[in-house]
Amino acid sequence: DGSIVTWGDRTEGGDSSAVREHLCSGVVAVYSTQRAFAARKEDASIVTWGHTDYGGDPSAVRKHLCSGVVAVY
């Protein structure tokens, strides 16, 4: 149904409560680093969560994650 559930230690990226509403539908892929995650959605946007030092804070590139994302590396 395009939803995902996360769990685990919040310092290791397990706490997605800040973006939970964005993970209820439309997720087509999930990517990870050591302590952060990114979900690519059907509308080609990206939702991130996890440890800020490992990519969990997208504030520097947020405007580029709203649409048009075709790949995550």
N, C-alpha and C positions, 0 to 999 in steps of 0.2 A: 504493500500500500504506500510505499515511499516514505515511511516514517522510520526513525531510528531511536533507540533507547541507549543511554550511556550510563556507566556506573564506574565506581572506583575512586581512588584517592584524588581529591581535588587538586593537590599539588602535582599530580602526574597527568592531569588533563581529564580526569574522570567526571568533573562537574560541569555539565552543560546547562545548568539552570538559567543562566543569563540569556541564552539563545533558544531555550526549549520550544518556544512557540514557533520558531522557524524550522524545527526538526520534525514537526508532526505530519508533514506531507511533502511530496515532491522531491525527496532526496534520491538521486540516481547513483551517487558514488561518495565514498568517504576516503579521505587521505590522512596520513598521520606523519608526525615527526616523533621524536622521542617523548615529548610531553604535550603535544598540541594536535588538534584535529581540524580538518576542513571538510565540509559537506558541499558537494556540487549539486545544485537543484535543477529541476526540469526547465526553469526559466533562465538558465545559464548564469545564475548568481552563486556566490559562495558565502557560506556561514562558517565562522571559525570560533573555536573555544579552546581553552587549555592554558598552559603556562605561558605567560607573556614573553619570556626569554626564548621560547622555542617556537614562536609563530602564532600563539593564541590571541594576540592583540593586533588586529588589522588596521588600526587607526591611521597609520601612515599611507595606506593604499586603499582605504575603504571605498573611495569613489570609483575605483576600478573593479570592484567586486560585485557591483549591483546588477550587472548584466553583461552578456557577451563573452563570458568565460568559456572557452572550449577545452582547455586542458590545465591540469595542475601538475607541477613537477616538484 
